[in-house]
Amino acid sequence: MQFSIVIPTLNESENVDLLLSRLFALDLLPGSFEVIFVDDGSKDGTPTKIREWEAHNKHIHLVERQEKPDLTASILAGVAIAKSDIIMVMDADLSHLPEQVPAIVAPILTGKYDVAVGSRYVSGGSTHGWPLYRQWLSRLGGFLARPICDVSDATSGFFAFRRELIANIAERARGYKILLELLMSGQGNLKIIEIPISFHDRTHGTSKLSLSHHLIYLQRLITLAGGTASIGTASRFAIVGFVGVFVDAFIFQWMINLSFGLALAHITSFLAAVTINYILNSKWSFRSHLEGSLNWQQFGRFLTVGLLALLLRGGVLALLVYTWHLSAELAIFPAIAATAIINYLGSAFYVFPESKNCPPLNVRWQVAAVGVVLFVTLLRLVYLGLAQLIPDEAYYWQYSQHMDLSFFDHPPMVAWLIWLGTAIAGQNEFGVRIGAFICGLITMGYLYVFARNLYNKSTGMRAIMLLSVLPFGFASGIVITPDAPLMASWAATLYYMERALIADRKIAWLGMGIAFGLGLLSKYTIGLLGIAALAFVILDPNARRWLLRPYPYFAAFLALLLFSPVVIWNFQNDWVSFLFQTERLGGGGHVFSVHYLVLYVAIILTPIGLYAALQALWYVGTNGKHNQCERRRNLFIFIFTGIPLIIFLGISTFDTPRFHWTCPLWLAILPTIAWMMGQNSALQTVSNRLRAIWQPTIIVSLLAYAFVLHYVVLGIPGIPYQFLAEHYFWKEAAIEIEKIAEEIESQNGQAPIVVGMNKWSIASALSFYTKDSSNMDIRSRNMFGDKSAMYDFWYPSHPATDRPIILIGIKRHTLEHDRAGNEIDRMLIQPSTIQYKAVTRNGTPLRPLYYRTAQGYRGRSI
C-alpha cells in the first residue's frame, strides 16, 4: 500500500459513484492505494452508497462519526485507520480532479518532500465555475495566512503529506482547513512543494461552507500566529468596547462644548475610556488567558498599544474635521471605530498573547513585522495630507510649477512625481506627498524580494519591518524629496543586480538598466552602485564573465538613455548642474568631518541600528570563505554597502557631509541585519542581543513618529512649538503675510513684491500656502544678489521699481545684510525698521516672523 486517500463527506451521495470510478481508473498499480471515507452524519444516503462499494472492494473503507461535523476531526479520524504512511486528502465533490492525484502524491512517494499542496494560485493553477465573491474569499484566506506559512494556497483541501506529521497538530485544531494546521505544526522545517491544479466547482450537492466556518478559520489563524482569539474573547471585548465608546464620546462631547480644544478633548476622553477598558478586559475579556496577577511588563505593553492607538486616532480625527469638514461631535465616532481594531489586535497579540502552544520565533517575528508595517503604512496614509509641507517639500513643489527636463540642484524625478500627484489629488499636501508614499511601498517591495532571495521569507519580512521603523526608511515614505524615488530606485537596482550577478539571470540586466536610469533621474548618488557593481565583477570570478557579454553594456545604454533629459538640460545650460554637484565637494570649507558622518549615521539608523549594521558588516566581511554560495552572497552585500560607505567616509575627511547622504546605502545590509536577528545556532549570542535591543527600539521609534505627527497636526497639550519655530508652520505665517500685503496694497494702490530672505525655503513655502500665489509676486534673496538655486533661473533679476517691497526673514539679521555683509538698505527706497510678529493658532504661539517694508527697489547695481 503506497498511500491512503482520506475523503471527508457530508451529503455527497450524488458524487460517490463517479469519484470512485475515476479514482480506480487511474493508471496506478492495483492495490497501491486505499480510499477512506469519513462521513459526518449524512442524511442523503451517502454511507449506503459507500458501503455498496466497500462490499466489493477491500481497499475502500467507511468511518462514520457521531460527533458534531468538523472537517479537521474527520480527516484525523481517517488518518487514524490508514494503512499507509503517506496520506492524500481531497474533497468528495469532484472539485478536486481525481486525475491529478498521481501528480500531487508523487513528490511524497519519492521522499523529496514532506508536504505536497495542490495549489490554485501558482503558475498553471486555475479555478473554474466559482462566483467572483468565492474566489475573492478564497484568495483572502490564503493571503491572510501568507505571513505565517510559505505556500500560496494555504486554504487548499487537496494535498498529500507524511503521516507522522499529523502527530504534531494541536489537540484544539478544528475547522475546515487542516492544511494550515499541518504546515504550522512543522515549525518551519518542512519541505513543501506546490503542484498546480485545476479546481472545478461542484456539479452536484451544495457547499457546506458557512459564515461560522470562516470565523473558525480566522480564529485558528490568529491562534496559530500567537494571538489570543476566541468567540467568547471577541464578544466580551466588543461589550467592553461599547462601554468604552460611551465613556469616550461622553467626555469628548462635554469637553468640546466647554471649548477645551480638539487635542485636549480627544486625549482626555481616550485615556479615561482606555483605563476602563483595560480593567474590564484584564479581569473579564482575557481572564482565561492570564496566569496569575497582572504585572508591570503587561501593563507597559498595554500603555504602548494604547498610545499608538491614541496618536493614530488623533490623525483620523483631524482628517475628518479639517479635511472632510465633519463636526467634531460626529467625527469622534468613526475615529473611535477606526482605532478599535488596533486595540483588539494589540491586546490579542501583544498585551494578552497566546501563552500555550506558542508559535516558533520566526513566526512571531513575521507576525510582528506585519503588524508594524501595516501600522506604519496606515500612520503615513492618515497624516500624509495633514502635516504641513516642510520648506524642502515646498521647494520641490516649485519644481513642478516650472516643469523642465532637469533642474540646477537635482534631477527631475521628484518634480515629475509631484506634478503627477497634484494633477490627480489637487494642489494640497496629499497630492504633493503621494509620490513619496508610493515610493515607500516600492522600496519595501523590492527590499522584501531582495532579502528573500539572499536569505529567506522570514528575513525579508523582518527587513521591511526594520526599514519601516528606522528613521531614514520612515521619512522617505512620507516626505517628498529626491531621496524618496532614490530609495525606491536603489532597492530595485540592488534586487536586479543580485538577480543578474548572483542568480545569473540575463533578463535581470533589463530591469537593472531601467532601475538605475530612474535612479539617475532621482539623484546622482546612485552612481555609487555602478562603482560597486564594477568592483564586484572584478573581484568575483563567476561574475567576471559578464564583462565579455553584451547584457551589462545594454543595461548601461538603457540607463543613459533614461538619463538623457538631464544631459540635454545641462547641455542647454552650460553644464551648470554637473559643475554644481562637483563644486559642492569641498564646499564645507575643507574640514575634517568624519565625526559628523558617524553622528548622522547614528541618527538615521538609530544607535542600535548602527551597532547592528557594524555587526552585520563584520559578519559578511569575515564569513563564508569555505562555501561558494555564501561567499558570493556575503561579498555582494559587503561590496554594495562598503564601497558607497568608503566613498562617503573619504569625502567627509575634507568636507562636511549632508545629513541624509548615506541613507540608501544601508538598504544592502538590512537583509543581513534582519537575518542575524533570527539565528539560533552559531550566532545565537549576537542574535539574542540584537533581538533584545531591537524590541524596545521598534516600540520607541513607532511612538516617536506617531507623537511627532500628532504634535505638528493637533498639538500635545502643555508642549510648546518652540523647536519648530524656524522651519514649520508657514501655512499660518502665510496668512499673516497676506494681511500685511493687503494692508500695504490698500495704502499704496499697488500689490507689493514679497521677498523671502533666505536661499529658497521662505519663498517656496509662501508660494504654496498663499491663497492665490499666482497673483502674489513672491521672490527669493537672489533679488538682492545672493544665490538662490533654481530661483536664479526662474527669477534671474528684477529691475528697479517703485512697487512696495515686503522682506520676510526667519532671523533678524537676514533683513539687514546679505551673505557677503552688504547692507540691504542701500537697495531699498525708504525701508522701514525691522518688525517682529508672533504667529499663533487658536491663541497658541507657533513661530516668530521678522519683516520690514520699503516703498520701492533701487536695483542691485546701486
C-alpha positions in Angstrom: 0.0 0.0 0.0 1.8 3.2 -1.2 -0.7 5.8 0.0 -4.1 6.3 1.6 -6.7 8.8 0.3 -8.8 10.3 3.1 -12.1 11.8 1.8 -14.4 13.6 4.3 -18.1 13.5 3.3 -21.4 15.2 4.2 -24.3 14.6 1.9 -22.3 13.7 -1.2 -24.3 10.6 -2.4 -24.5 12.0 -6.0 -20.8 12.2 -6.3 -19.6 8.9 -4.7 -20.0 6.7 -7.8 -18.3 9.0 -10.3 -15.5 9.8 -7.8 -14.6 6.2 -7.1 -14.9 5.2 -10.8 -12.4 7.9 -11.8 -10.0 7.1 -8.9 -9.8 3.4 -9.7 -9.5 4.2 -13.4 -6.2 5.9 -12.7 -3.0 4.4 -14.3 -1.8 3.2 -10.9 -0.8 -0.3 -9.7 -3.7 -2.3 -8.4 -3.8 -2.1 -4.6 -1.3 0.7 -4.5 -3.7 2.9 -2.6 -6.8 2.8 -0.4 -9.7 5.2 -0.1 -11.1 6.1 3.3 -14.4 7.9 3.5 -15.2 9.7 6.8 -18.8 10.6 7.0 -20.0 13.4 9.3 -23.7 12.3 9.6 -25.0 12.5 6.0 -28.8 12.3 5.6 -28.9 11.7 1.8 -27.7 8.0 1.8 -24.0 8.7 1.3 -22.9 6.0 3.8 -25.2 3.4 2.0 -23.5 4.3 -1.3 -20.0 3.9 0.2 -20.9 0.5 1.8 -22.1 -0.8 -1.6 -18.6 -0.1 -3.0 -16.9 -1.3 0.2 -18.6 -4.7 -0.1 -16.9 -5.3 -3.4 -13.6 -3.6 -2.9 -11.3 -4.3 0.1 -9.4 -1.0 -0.5 -12.5 1.1 0.3 -13.3 1.9 3.9 -16.0 3.9 5.7 -15.8 5.7 9.1 -19.0 7.2 10.5 -18.5 9.9 13.0 -21.2 10.7 15.5 -19.8 13.9 16.8 -20.5 17.4 15.6 -19.4 17.8 11.9 -15.9 19.1 11.7 -13.6 18.7 8.7 -10.3 18.6 10.6 -11.7 16.0 13.1 -12.9 13.9 10.1 -9.5 13.9 8.4 -7.8 12.9 11.7 -10.2 10.1 12.1 -9.4 8.8 8.6 -5.7 9.1 9.2 -6.1 7.0 12.4 -7.1 3.9 10.4 -5.0 4.4 7.4 -2.6 1.6 6.5 -0.1 3.7 4.6 2.5 6.3 5.9 1.6 8.7 3.1 -1.8 10.4 3.3 -3.7 12.1 0.5 -6.6 14.4 1.3 -9.2 15.5 -1.2 -12.9 16.6 -1.3 -15.7 14.3 -2.4 -17.5 16.8 -4.6 -15.2 16.4 -7.7 -13.9 19.9 -7.4 -10.5 18.2 -7.0 -10.0 16.2 -10.1 -9.1 12.5 -9.4 -6.8 12.5 -12.4 -4.4 15.0 -10.6 -3.9 12.6 -7.6 -0.7 11.0 -9.0 1.0 14.3 -9.6 0.3 15.5 -6.1 1.3 12.3 -4.3 4.4 11.7 -6.4 6.8 14.2 -4.6 5.9 12.5 -1.2 6.4 9.0 -2.6 9.9 9.8 -3.8 10.8 11.1 -0.3 11.9 14.5 -1.5 9.2 16.5 0.2 7.1 16.3 3.4 4.0 18.1 2.1 2.7 18.5 -1.5 -0.1 21.0 -1.9 -2.5 21.1 -4.9 -2.5 24.9 -5.5 -4.9 27.0 -7.4 -2.7 30.1 -7.2 0.7 29.1 -8.5 1.6 29.3 -12.2 -0.5 26.7 -14.1 -3.2 26.6 -11.4 -6.8 27.7 -12.0 -10.3 27.9 -10.6 -13.4 27.2 -12.7 -17.1 27.8 -12.0 -16.8 29.7 -8.8 -18.6 33.1 -8.4 -16.3 36.1 -8.0 -17.1 36.5 -4.3 -16.0 33.0 -3.5 -12.8 33.4 -5.5 -12.0 36.6 -3.5 -12.8 34.9 -0.2 -10.5 32.0 -1.0 -7.7 34.4 -2.1 -8.2 36.5 1.0 -8.0 33.4 3.2 -4.7 32.4 1.6 -3.4 36.0 1.7 -4.1 36.2 5.5 -2.1 33.0 6.0 0.9 34.1 4.0 2.7 35.8 6.9 2.9 32.6 8.9 3.3 29.9 6.2 5.2 29.6 2.9 2.5 28.4 0.5 0.3 30.4 -2.0 -2.8 28.3 -1.3 -3.0 27.6 2.4 -6.7 27.0 2.2 -6.4 24.2 -0.3 -8.2 20.9 0.6 -6.2 18.8 -1.9 -2.8 17.8 -0.5 -0.5 14.9 0.5 1.8 14.5 3.4 3.8 12.1 5.5 1.6 10.5 8.2 4.0 11.2 11.1 3.4 14.9 10.7 -0.2 14.6 11.9 1.1 13.9 15.5 2.2 17.5 15.8 -1.2 19.0 15.2 -2.6 20.7 18.3 -5.5 19.0 20.1 -7.5 22.1 19.8 -7.3 22.1 16.0 -10.7 22.4 14.3 -12.4 23.9 11.3 -12.2 23.1 7.6 -8.6 24.0 6.8 -6.4 21.3 8.3 -3.6 22.1 5.8 -2.8 25.3 7.7 -2.6 23.3 11.0 -0.3 20.8 9.3 2.0 23.5 7.9 2.3 25.3 11.2 2.9 22.1 13.1 6.2 21.7 11.2 7.7 24.7 12.9 9.1 26.0 9.6 11.2 22.9 9.0 9.0 21.1 6.4 10.0 20.6 2.7 6.9 21.8 0.8 6.1 21.8 -2.9 3.1 23.3 -4.6 1.6 21.5 -7.6 -0.7 23.5 -9.9 -4.2 22.1 -10.1 -7.4 22.9 -12.0 -10.2 23.5 -9.4 -13.8 23.0 -10.6 -16.9 23.9 -8.7 -19.2 21.1 -7.7 -22.0 20.0 -10.1 -24.0 18.0 -7.6 -24.9 18.8 -4.0 -24.4 22.1 -2.1 -21.4 23.7 -0.4 -21.1 23.1 3.3 -19.2 26.3 4.0 -20.9 28.9 6.1 -20.0 32.1 7.9 -19.2 30.1 11.0 -16.5 28.2 9.1 -14.9 31.4 8.0 -14.9 32.7 11.6 -13.4 29.5 12.9 -10.7 29.7 10.2 -9.9 33.3 11.2 -9.8 32.3 14.9 -7.4 29.4 14.3 -5.3 31.7 12.1 -4.9 34.2 14.9 -4.2 31.5 17.4 -1.6 29.8 15.2 0.0 33.2 14.8 0.4 33.6 18.5 -2.7 35.7 19.3 -5.5 35.2 21.8 -8.7 34.6 19.8 -12.0 33.0 20.6 -15.6 33.9 20.0 -16.0 34.4 23.8 -13.0 36.7 24.0 -14.1 38.7 20.9 -17.7 39.1 22.2 -16.5 40.2 25.7 -14.0 42.6 24.1 -16.9 44.1 22.0 -19.1 44.6 25.1 -16.2 46.3 26.9 -15.6 48.3 23.8 -19.2 49.6 23.8 -18.8 50.7 27.4 -15.6 52.5 26.4 -17.2 54.2 23.4 -19.9 55.6 25.7 -17.3 57.0 28.2 -15.1 58.2 25.4 -17.8 60.0 23.4 -19.5 61.5 26.6 -16.3 63.0 27.9 -15.2 64.2 24.5 -18.6 65.9 23.8 -18.6 67.5 27.2 -15.0 69.0 26.8 -15.7 70.2 23.2 -18.8 72.0 24.4 -16.6 73.7 27.0 -14.1 74.7 24.3 -11.2 72.7 25.6 -9.8 72.2 22.1 -9.7 69.1 19.9 -6.4 67.7 21.1 -7.1 68.0 24.8 -10.6 66.7 24.5 -9.7 63.6 22.5 -6.7 62.7 24.6 -8.5 63.1 27.9 -11.6 61.1 26.7 -9.4 58.4 25.2 -7.3 58.0 28.4 -10.5 57.7 30.5 -12.1 55.2 28.2 -9.0 53.1 27.7 -8.4 52.9 31.5 -11.9 51.4 32.0 -11.3 49.1 29.0 -8.1 47.8 30.4 -9.6 47.0 33.8 -12.5 45.2 32.3 -10.5 43.4 29.6 -7.8 42.1 32.0 -10.4 41.0 34.6 -13.0 39.7 32.2 -12.4 39.6 28.4 -8.9 37.9 28.5 -9.1 36.4 32.0 -8.9 32.8 30.8 -5.6 33.5 29.1 -3.8 35.1 32.0 -1.6 33.3 34.5 -1.7 34.9 38.0 -1.9 38.6 38.6 -1.1 41.3 36.2 2.5 42.5 36.0 4.2 45.7 35.1 5.5 44.3 31.8 2.0 43.6 30.7 0.8 47.0 31.9 3.6 48.6 29.9 2.6 46.7 26.8 -1.0 47.9 27.3 0.2 51.5 27.5 2.2 51.1 24.3 -0.8 49.8 22.4 -3.0 52.5 23.9 -0.6 55.3 23.0 -0.2 54.1 19.4 -4.0 53.9 19.0 -4.4 57.3 20.6 -1.8 59.0 18.3 -3.2 57.4 15.2 -6.7 58.3 16.3 -5.7 62.0 16.5 -4.8 61.8 12.8 -8.1 60.2 11.9 -10.0 62.8 13.9 -8.0 65.7 12.3 -8.6 64.2 8.8 -12.4 64.1 9.4 -12.6 67.6 11.0 -10.0 69.6 9.0 -10.1 67.9 5.6 -13.6 66.3 5.4 -15.2 69.1 7.4 -17.2 66.9 9.7 -18.2 68.4 13.1 -16.0 67.2 16.0 -19.1 65.8 17.7 -19.7 63.4 14.8 -16.1 62.8 13.8 -15.3 61.2 17.2 -17.4 58.1 16.4 -15.6 57.0 13.2 -12.3 58.0 14.9 -13.1 55.6 17.8 -14.2 52.8 15.4 -11.1 53.3 13.1 -8.7 52.6 16.0 -10.7 49.9 17.8 -9.0 47.2 15.6 -5.6 48.4 16.9 -6.7 48.0 20.5 -8.1 44.5 19.8 -5.2 43.1 17.8 -2.7 44.8 20.1 -4.4 43.2 23.1 -4.7 39.8 21.4 -1.1 39.6 20.1 0.9 41.8 22.4 -0.8 42.5 25.7 -2.5 39.2 26.3 -0.8 36.8 23.7 -1.3 33.1 23.5 0.8 31.5 26.3 0.3 27.9 25.4 1.4 26.3 22.1 3.4 29.4 21.3 4.4 29.6 17.6 8.2 29.4 16.7 10.3 32.5 16.9 10.4 33.2 13.2 6.6 33.1 13.0 6.3 35.6 15.9 8.7 37.9 14.2 6.8 37.6 10.9 3.5 38.5 12.7 5.2 41.4 14.4 6.6 42.5 11.0 3.1 42.5 9.5 1.7 44.5 12.4 4.5 47.1 12.4 4.4 47.6 8.6 0.7 47.9 8.5 0.7 50.4 11.3 3.4 52.5 9.7 1.6 52.4 6.4 -1.6 53.5 8.0 0.1 56.2 10.0 1.7 57.6 6.9 -1.5 57.5 4.9 -3.6 59.2 7.6 -1.1 62.0 8.2 0.1 62.4 4.6 -2.2 65.3 3.8 -2.5 66.7 7.3 1.1 67.7 8.2 2.2 70.9 6.6 4.9 70.8 4.0 8.4 71.4 5.2 10.3 74.1 3.2 12.2 71.4 1.2 9.0 69.9 0.0 7.6 73.3 -0.9 10.7 74.0 -2.9 10.4 70.7 -4.9 6.7 71.6 -5.4 8.0 74.8 -7.1 9.9 72.5 -9.4 6.6 71.0 -10.6 5.3 74.5 -11.2 8.2 75.2 -13.5 8.5 71.8 -15.3 11.6 71.2 -17.2 13.9 68.4 -18.3 16.1 68.8 -15.2 17.0 71.4 -12.6 20.1 73.1 -11.2 20.5 71.2 -7.9 18.6 68.0 -8.6 17.4 65.7 -11.5 13.7 65.9 -12.4 12.1 62.8 -10.9 10.9 64.5 -7.7 9.2 67.2 -9.9 7.6 64.6 -12.1 6.2 62.7 -9.1 4.8 65.9 -7.5 3.3 67.1 -10.8 1.5 63.7 -11.3 0.4 63.6 -7.7 -1.1 67.1 -7.7 -2.7 66.6 -11.1 -4.6 63.6 -9.6 -5.2 64.7 -6.0 -5.0 68.5 -6.3 -2.6 71.2 -5.1 -2.5 70.1 -1.5 -0.2 68.3 0.9 -1.6 64.9 0.0 -1.1 65.5 -3.7 2.4 66.7 -3.2 3.4 63.7 -0.9 1.5 60.8 -2.5 4.6 60.1 -4.7 6.7 59.6 -1.6 4.1 57.2 -0.1 4.1 55.1 -3.3 7.9 55.2 -3.5 8.0 53.9 0.1 5.8 51.0 -0.8 8.0 50.2 -3.8 11.1 50.3 -1.6 9.6 47.9 0.8 8.5 45.5 -2.0 11.9 45.4 -3.6 13.7 45.1 -0.3 11.5 42.2 0.6 12.2 40.2 -2.5 15.9 41.2 -2.3 16.2 39.9 1.3 14.1 36.8 0.5 16.4 35.9 -2.4 19.5 36.4 -0.3 18.2 34.5 2.7 14.5 33.5 3.2 11.0 34.8 3.5 11.2 35.4 7.3 14.3 37.5 6.8 12.5 39.5 4.1 9.6 40.3 6.4 12.0 41.4 9.2 13.9 43.5 6.7 10.9 45.6 5.7 9.9 45.9 9.3 13.3 47.4 10.1 13.1 49.7 7.1 9.7 50.9 8.3 10.9 51.8 11.8 14.4 53.2 11.1 14.3 57.0 10.7 15.7 57.1 7.1 13.1 54.5 6.0 10.1 56.0 7.7 10.9 59.6 6.5 11.5 58.6 2.9 7.9 57.1 2.7 6.2 60.3 3.8 8.4 63.3 3.0 8.7 64.1 -0.7 12.3 64.9 -1.5 14.7 63.4 -4.2 15.6 60.7 -1.6 12.1 59.1 -1.9 12.5 58.0 -5.5 16.2 57.4 -4.9 15.4 54.9 -2.2 12.9 53.1 -4.4 15.4 53.0 -7.4 18.3 51.9 -5.1 16.3 49.0 -3.7 15.1 48.0 -7.2 18.7 48.2 -8.6 20.0 46.0 -5.7 17.4 43.4 -6.5 18.1 43.3 -10.2 21.9 43.4 -9.6 21.6 40.4 -7.3 19.5 38.5 -9.8 22.0 39.3 -12.6 25.3 38.9 -10.7 24.4 36.1 -8.2 21.4 34.3 -9.7 22.8 34.6 -13.3 19.5 35.9 -14.8 20.1 37.6 -18.1 16.7 39.3 -18.2 17.6 41.0 -14.9 20.0 43.3 -16.7 17.0 44.9 -18.4 15.4 45.6 -15.0 18.7 46.9 -13.7 19.1 49.3 -16.6 15.7 50.7 -16.0 16.0 50.9 -12.2 19.5 52.5 -12.5 18.3 55.0 -15.1 15.3 56.0 -12.9 17.7 56.4 -10.0 19.9 58.8 -12.0 16.7 60.8 -12.7 16.2 60.9 -8.9 19.7 61.7 -7.6 23.2 61.3 -8.9 24.2 59.4 -5.7 23.0 56.2 -7.3 26.1 56.3 -9.4 27.9 54.7 -6.5 26.1 51.5 -7.2 27.7 51.4 -10.6 31.2 51.7 -9.0 30.2 48.9 -6.6 28.9 46.7 -9.4 32.2 47.1 -11.3 34.2 46.2 -8.1 32.1 43.1 -7.6 32.5 41.9 -11.2 36.3 42.3 -10.9 36.5 40.5 -7.5 34.1 37.7 -8.2 35.3 35.1 -10.8 31.8 33.9 -11.6 30.6 37.4 -12.3 33.7 38.4 -14.3 32.5 36.7 -17.4 29.7 39.3 -17.7 32.4 41.7 -18.9 32.6 39.7 -22.2 28.8 39.6 -22.7 26.6 42.3 -24.1 24.0 42.5 -21.3 25.8 44.8 -18.9 26.5 47.2 -21.7 22.9 47.2 -22.9 21.8 47.9 -19.3 24.3 50.9 -19.2 23.0 52.2 -22.5 19.4 51.9 -21.3 20.2 53.8 -18.1 22.0 56.6 -20.0 19.0 56.8 -22.4 16.7 57.3 -19.5 19.1 59.9 -18.1 19.3 61.8 -21.3 16.8 64.6 -20.3 19.3 65.6 -17.6 22.2 65.6 -20.1 20.2 67.7 -22.6 19.2 70.2 -19.9 22.8 70.5 -18.8 24.0 70.9 -22.4 21.5 73.8 -22.8 22.6 75.4 -19.6 26.4 75.2 -19.8 26.6 72.0 -17.7 25.7 74.0 -14.6 24.1 71.2 -12.6 27.1 68.8 -13.2 29.5 71.6 -12.3 27.5 72.5 -9.2 27.5 68.9 -7.9 31.3 68.6 -8.3 31.9 72.0 -6.7 29.8 71.0 -3.7 32.6 68.6 -2.7 34.8 70.8 -0.5 32.1 73.4 -0.2 32.0 72.8 3.5 35.3 74.5 4.0 37.8 71.6 3.7 37.1 70.5 7.3 37.7 67.0 8.7 34.1 65.9 9.4 34.2 62.1 9.9 32.7 62.5 13.3 29.8 64.3 11.8 29.2 61.5 9.4 29.2 59.0 12.2 26.8 61.1 14.2 24.4 61.5 11.2 24.5 57.7 10.6 23.6 57.1 14.3 20.6 59.4 13.8 19.3 58.0 10.6 19.9 54.4 11.7 19.4 54.9 15.5 22.4 53.9 17.7 21.0 50.4 17.8 20.8 50.3 14.0 24.4 51.5 13.7 25.6 48.8 16.1 23.6 46.1 14.2 25.0 47.4 10.9 28.6 47.2 12.1 27.9 43.6 13.4 26.4 42.7 10.0 29.3 44.2 8.1 31.8 42.3 10.2 29.9 39.1 9.6 29.7 39.4 5.8 33.3 40.5 5.7 34.7 37.6 7.6 32.4 34.6 6.9 31.5 32.3 4.0 35.1 31.6 2.7 34.5 27.9 2.5 31.0 28.0 1.0 30.9 29.4 -2.6 27.2 30.4 -2.4 27.6 32.1 0.9 30.9 33.6 -0.1 29.4 35.3 -3.2 26.4 36.5 -1.3 28.5 38.0 1.5 30.8 39.6 -1.0 27.9 41.1 -2.8 26.5 42.6 0.5 29.9 43.8 1.6 30.7 45.5 -1.7 27.4 47.2 -2.2 27.4 48.5 1.3 31.1 49.1 1.8 32.0 50.9 -1.5 29.5 53.7 -1.0 30.3 53.9 2.7 34.1 54.2 2.0 33.5 56.9 -0.6 31.3 58.9 1.9 34.0 58.4 4.6 36.6 59.7 2.2 34.6 62.8 1.3 34.0 63.5 5.0 37.7 63.8 5.6 37.7 67.1 3.8 34.1 68.2 3.6 31.1 68.5 5.9 28.7 65.7 4.9 25.0 66.3 4.3 22.7 64.7 7.0 21.0 62.3 4.6 23.9 61.3 2.3 24.2 57.7 3.5 20.5 56.8 3.7 20.2 54.5 0.7 23.4 52.6 1.1 22.1 50.8 4.2 19.5 49.0 2.1 22.1 46.5 1.1 23.0 45.5 4.7 19.4 45.5 6.1 18.7 41.9 5.0 21.8 40.7 6.9 20.8 42.6 10.0 17.3 41.0 9.7 18.8 37.5 9.1 21.1 37.8 12.2 18.1 38.6 14.4 16.6 35.1 13.6 19.7 32.9 14.1 19.8 30.4 17.0 23.0 28.5 16.1 26.5 29.8 15.8 25.3 33.4 16.1 22.9 32.8 19.0 24.6 35.2 21.4 24.7 38.0 18.9 21.1 37.2 17.7 19.7 37.2 21.2 21.4 40.5 21.9 20.0 42.0 18.7 16.5 40.8 19.4 16.6 42.1 22.9 17.7 45.6 21.8 15.5 45.8 18.7 12.2 45.2 20.6 12.4 48.5 22.6 13.9 50.3 19.6 11.0 49.4 17.4 8.4 50.5 20.0 10.2 53.7 20.8 10.5 54.5 17.1 6.9 53.9 16.4 5.8 56.0 19.3 8.2 58.8 18.3 6.9 59.0 14.7 3.3 58.9 15.8 4.0 61.5 18.5 5.7 64.0 16.2 2.9 63.7 13.6 0.2 64.2 16.2 2.2 67.1 17.6 2.6 69.0 14.4 -1.1 68.4 13.3 -3.1 68.6 16.5 -0.5 69.5 19.1 0.1 68.0 22.5 -1.4 69.9 25.4 1.3 71.5 27.5 4.1 71.2 25.0 5.0 74.4 23.1 6.2 74.5 19.5 9.5 76.2 20.1 11.8 73.7 18.4 9.8 74.0 15.2 9.9 77.8 15.2 12.3 78.3 12.2 11.1 75.7 9.6 7.5 75.0 10.1 4.0 76.5 10.4 4.4 78.5 7.1 0.6 78.0 6.5 -0.2 80.2 9.4 2.7 82.6 8.6 1.3 83.0 5.1 -2.0 84.2 6.4 -0.2 86.9 8.4 1.9 88.0 5.4 -1.2 88.1 3.2 -2.8 90.5 5.8 0.3 92.7 5.7 0.3 92.7 1.9 -3.4 93.6 1.7 -2.8 96.5 4.1 0.1 97.8 2.0 -1.9 97.4 -1.2 -4.8 99.3 0.2 -2.5 102.2 1.2 -0.4 102.4 -2.0 -2.7 101.0 -4.6 0.0 98.6 -5.7 0.5 94.9 -4.9 3.8 94.5 -3.1 6.7 92.2 -4.0 7.2 89.7 -1.3 10.9 88.6 -0.9 11.9 85.6 1.2 15.3 86.4 2.6 16.9 83.0 2.5 18.0 80.6 -0.2 14.6 79.3 -1.2 12.6 77.9 1.7 10.6 81.1 2.6 9.7 81.9 -0.9 8.7 78.3 -1.7 6.6 77.9 1.5 4.8 81.2 0.9 4.2 80.3 -2.7 2.5 77.1 -1.7 0.5 78.4 1.2 -0.7 81.8 0.0 -4.4 81.7 -1.1 -3.6 83.0 -4.6 0.1 82.6 -5.2 -0.4 83.3 -8.9 -1.4 86.9 -8.1 1.3 87.4 -5.4 4.7 88.3 -6.7 7.0 86.2 -4.5 10.7 86.2 -4.9 13.8 84.9 -3.2 17.0 86.6 -1.9 18.7 86.4 -5.4 16.8 89.7 -6.0 19.4 91.2 -3.8 22.4 89.4 -5.3 22.6 86.2 -3.2 22.5 82.7 -4.8 19.1 81.0 -4.6 19.4 77.8 -6.5 16.6 77.4 -9.1 15.2 80.9 -8.2 18.3 82.2 -10.1 16.7 80.5 -13.2 13.0 81.3 -12.5 13.5 84.9 -11.5 17.0 85.8 -12.6 16.7 89.6 -11.9 14.3 92.4 -11.2 14.6 95.9 -12.5 14.3 99.0 -10.2 10.7 99.6 -9.3 8.5 101.9 -7.2 6.3 98.9 -6.2 6.3 98.4 -2.4 8.5 95.6 -1.0 8.0 93.2 1.9 11.1 91.4 3.1 10.4 88.2 5.2 13.1 86.7 7.4 13.4 83.8 9.8 16.1 85.6 11.6 16.5 89.3 12.2 20.0 89.7 10.6 18.9 88.4 7.2 16.8 91.6 6.8 19.9 93.8 7.4 22.8 92.3 5.4 23.2 89.9 2.6 25.6 86.9 3.0 28.5 89.0 1.9 27.9 91.5 4.6 26.5 94.2 2.3 23.7 96.4 3.7 20.3 95.7 2.1 19.1 99.2 2.9 21.0 100.7 0.0 18.9 98.7 -2.5 15.6 99.8 -0.9 13.6 103.0 -1.1 12.5 104.3 2.3 13.0 101.0 4.2 11.2 100.6 7.5 12.6 99.3 10.7 12.6 95.5 11.2 9.3 94.4 12.8 8.5 91.2 14.7 5.3 89.3 14.7 4.4 86.2 16.7 2.4 83.8 14.5 -0.3 82.0 16.5 -3.0 79.4 16.1 -6.1 79.5 18.3 -4.0 81.6 20.7 -1.1 79.2 20.8 2.3 80.7 19.7 3.7 78.8 16.7 6.7 80.7 15.3 8.4 84.1 15.1 8.3 86.2 12.0 10.5 89.1 11.1 9.6 91.5 8.3 10.3 95.0 7.0 8.7 97.1 4.2 10.0 99.6 1.7 8.5 102.0 -0.8 10.5 100.5 -3.7 13.5 98.7 -5.0 16.6 100.6 -6.4 18.2 97.6 -8.1 21.3 95.6 -7.3 23.7 98.0 -9.1 23.1 100.7 -6.6 
